[in-house]
Amino acid sequence: MKRTAITLPDDLAKLVDSEARRRQTSVSEVVRLYLVQGLAAGSSEEPRRIPWAGMVDDPEMVPAARMEELPAEHW
């Protein structure tokens, strides 16, 4: 097992400490558990869903790739 040092914001460190006490285990074990859960959730072959994707479906919207051309067309 590799030893790694991480820096956590104070509020997150308190949450991790609380969870370790609640589970009666070490802070390292809690961090490992949540890292595995978080990384495993993102490792599926299915692309991550972006919650706001598709909210705006406007045929008049200008694609970003054309932003340079648009002023030239109208001026």
N, C-alpha and C positions, 0 to 999 in steps of 0.2 A: 504494500500500500504506500502511496506517495503522500508525503506531508506537504500541505500548502497553507500559506497564511492568506487570509482575506480580511478586508476592512468593511465593516458594516456601519450604516448610520445607527445612531443611538437607539432610535425607536425600533428598528428591525432587530438589533441585538437583544433588546428587552423581550421582544416576541419570541426569538429563538431560545433565550434562557428560560422563559416561561414554559414553552413547549417541552423543553428538555426536562424540566422539573415535573411537569404533568405526566410525561411518559416514563419518568424515572430512568432516564438514560443521559448520555453525554450530549453536549452541544454539537460535537462532531457528527454523532449519529443522526441527529435531527437534520443537520445541513446536508449530509449524504442522502438521507431519505428524500428530502424535498428536491434536491438536485436530480436524483434519479427519476422522480415522478415528473418533474418539469421537462427534463431532456427527453424522456421516453414519450411524453405527449407530443413533442415536436418532431419525433423521428419517423412518423408514419410517411408512407409514400404519397399520401394525398396532400396536395398543397394546402397551406394554411389559409383559412377563410378570413378575409378582411371584412369586418362587420359593416362598414359603411360603403363597401363597393357596390355600385349599381344604384345608389340612392338618387343620383341625378342622371336622368336619361333625357337629355335635351339635344335634339337634332341640330339646333342652332349653335351649340357649344363649339368653340374653336379648339382643335387639338393643339397641344403644346408645341408639336413639331412645326405648326404653321404660324406661330406667334410672330416670327420675324417677317413673314411674307404679308401678313394681314395689313399693316399700315401702308405698305407700298401699293396694295390693291385699291385702297380707299382714298389715298391722298394724291 
